[in-house]
Amino acid sequence: MNALQKQDRDVDVIVPSGTHVELSGGVLRGDLVNEVPVIPATERQRTVRVHGHSVLGDVTVRLTEET
């Protein structure tokens, strides 16, 4: 299996900066990963709740890449 095939099974959720993320759910073979830094309640612009499930692969939440 090559790297491209592995990536095809992953779920990536991309959010803008200033977003508070609540991640829950479960995976059989993989991980739930929240790569978004914690935002203090007074500075939150929005909240995104992700309830993700996967049998094979990861569910990852990350920030958009700013240019």
C-alpha positions in Angstrom: 0.0 0.0 0.0 1.4 3.4 -0.9 0.9 6.7 1.0 -1.8 7.9 -1.4 -4.0 4.9 -0.7 -3.7 5.4 3.1 -4.7 9.1 2.7 -7.8 8.1 0.8 -9.2 6.6 4.0 -8.7 9.6 6.2 -11.2 12.4 6.9 -9.8 15.9 7.1 -11.9 18.8 8.5 -10.3 22.2 7.7 -11.4 25.2 9.8 -10.3 28.8 9.9 -8.3 30.3 12.7 -10.4 31.6 15.6 -12.5 28.4 15.5 -13.2 26.4 18.7 -13.4 22.7 17.9 -15.2 20.0 19.8 -14.1 16.5 18.5 -15.8 13.3 19.5 -16.6 9.9 18.0 -14.6 6.7 17.6 -12.4 4.8 15.2 -11.6 1.1 15.0 -8.2 1.4 13.4 -7.0 5.0 13.3 -7.1 8.1 15.5 -9.3 11.1 16.3 -6.9 14.1 16.1 -7.6 17.7 16.9 -4.7 19.9 15.7 -6.5 23.2 16.3 -5.1 25.2 19.3 -7.5 25.9 22.2 -9.2 29.3 21.9 -10.2 31.1 25.1 -14.0 31.5 25.4 -13.7 35.3 25.1 -11.9 35.1 21.7 -13.9 32.4 20.0 -15.5 33.5 16.7 -17.3 30.2 16.1 -17.6 26.7 17.4 -17.5 23.5 15.2 -18.6 20.2 16.6 -17.3 17.2 14.8 -18.7 13.7 15.7 -16.6 11.4 13.4 -16.4 7.7 13.0 -14.0 5.6 10.9 -13.3 1.9 10.6 -9.9 2.4 8.8 -8.3 5.8 8.9 -8.0 9.0 10.9 -10.4 11.8 11.5 -8.3 15.0 11.8 -9.3 18.6 12.4 -6.7 21.2 11.4 -6.4 24.9 10.5 -6.5 26.3 7.0 -3.1 27.0 5.5 -2.9 30.8 5.3 -1.0 32.3 2.4 
